[in-house]
């Protein structure tokens, strides 16, 4: 269900149904709930949420608000760096630590930095990540902020890469069951709310309404 919310253009839609609502923010909220409850979720899921939320701030009417172009660039850039790091930097950092332990300690910090970047490109190639993704990550981390248009374009490409590399393979289920369960939960919630409301306005056998209480006092008088 969340997969289809994130990627409505990839979802199977009944030709006779009304166009689906934009549920991308709902998907982002769901991922944040999973993070709050579980603390750890697949990097592809959190990366999809971060990139999608950046797009929503930039493209959905009314969401941009007082966000300047410069601030929007920062939002895109941060989401993109976190996306690349989740797939490349973390794994490279582990292997690079082992490599450093076996090498002579005479290497300079600058040389180590260059080797780390080369390792990132190598690992990205191994997992099928486009080289330009890692290049953009390096641009941002070194203070070379690309244009807003380019950042948006790369964000869209990153989401499509995530779809091909992770979602299409790891989220193959039919969302119908989850949608039915969601509708059942909504129905039960409405029923519970209505029941609470009725208990407040309808007196039980042990309760006496204010009108009956006045009548009883008058009869006693």
Secondary structure, DSSP 8 states (H G I E B T S, - for coil): -HHHHHTGGGS---TTS------HHHHHHHHHHHHHHHS---HHHHHHHHHHHHHHHHHSTTTSTT--HHHHHHHHHHHHHHHHIIIIIHHHHHHHHHHHHHS-TT--HHHHHHHHHHHHHHHHHHTT--HHHHHHHHHHHTT----HHHHHHHHHHHHHHHIIIIIHHH--S-THHHHHHHHHHHHHHHHHHHHHHHHHHS--TT---HHHHHHHHHHH-
